[in-house]
């Protein structure tokens, strides 16, 4: 008798950004390991079109939950998920992001109490294994009101002990928060494929894909001898906070122009490359990504001093191979986000051997502190000082690069992440 495949339903309302990238990495890999993967989602305005979804999720079935039920807000999520469970009857349910997590646990609690069965059917389906990955608890968001964050925290604390639900933490910071809420927690930390990262500057001229806006907008060879690229990226929105990069860049570039600057600035200006060329090395801050703050940022750039403005470049989204190439050429990766689950961009920088300077914030600094692969900064001044110090010290950069690559190989890699998830699903959903 042929054993049926374990049916896994991935459900999210945050079908964009980091959650989308996580699913794009993991779902095809699980399908290759023999799991029957269904990806159910509520689309967002920024979610990719259907043709892109079909390309990004081969061998996975896609279900648009906005077509399952109507309604608004939390009611929409609860009703849609209940209907989906009854129709698809998965063995494993894995909820991604806060609202999907709250809706899924509300459905389970209600069904176990004999309430809220879809269309009043008491036999509503309950999967044998239920998992929840917040990818950053929503109560950490600083773009929500205090009242809304307090409500979400209360809901998470109330639902944390839902019987039969396991929180799958995507990073060390998320694990600690989930444990404080009282949840049953296991680790399946975010990971990237080391072979997709770059070995460092020696690989800078290797190209793995067609030209993207990044390559057209910023030719890799334009910095000249001794030049330094400080790279950042992500959506131009309050979470990623590109204004932080502008403030750091202004401090660094001003310091480099100041004859009475710090010892780090002096070391950069008097590097062997600078002495050979007769001019100080160029330092450029580049942000890759687009978003709703773009127009305001460009107006703000026009008000900066020319010497600072010329050192800042904002480019549209690049294809993944092009972004990885930029990481391999960067001297420093500057991560500006105010909150995260565990940023894949930080892990990609580590895999590329690029030292990171990370702003202290939930989901951002923990991995850097634990692995020792970069510097954690409390504010823009500390971040600027860290960038200057790393630009001036090649030995320190090599040490941080070595630690970052080692951490990806041992812990934060895609193979380990998929294996952890497969073991969970097989334990609770195997038949």
Buried (B, 14 or more C-beta within 10 A) or exposed (E): EEEEBBBBBBBBBBBBBBBBBBBBBBBBBBBEBEBBBBBBBBBEEEBBEEEEBEEBBEEBBBBBBEEBBEEEEEEBBBBBBBBBBBEBEBBBBBBBBBBBBBBBBBBBBBBEEEEBBBEEEEEBBBBBBBBBBBBBBBBBBEEBEEEEBEBBBEBBBBBBEBEBBBBBBBBBBBBBBBBEBBBBBBBBBBBBBBEBBBBBBEBBEEEEEEEBBBBEBBEBEEBEEBBBBBBBBBBBBBBBBBBBBBBBBBBBBBBBBEEEBBEBBBBBBEBEBBEEBEEBBBBBBBBBBBBEBBEEBEEBBEEBEEEBBEBBBBBEBBBBBBBBBBBBBBBBBBBBBBBBBBBBBBBBBBBBBBBBBBBBBBBBBBBBBEBBBBBBBEEBEBBBBBBBBBBBBEEEBEBBBEBBBBBBBEBBBBEBBBBBBBEBBBEBBEE
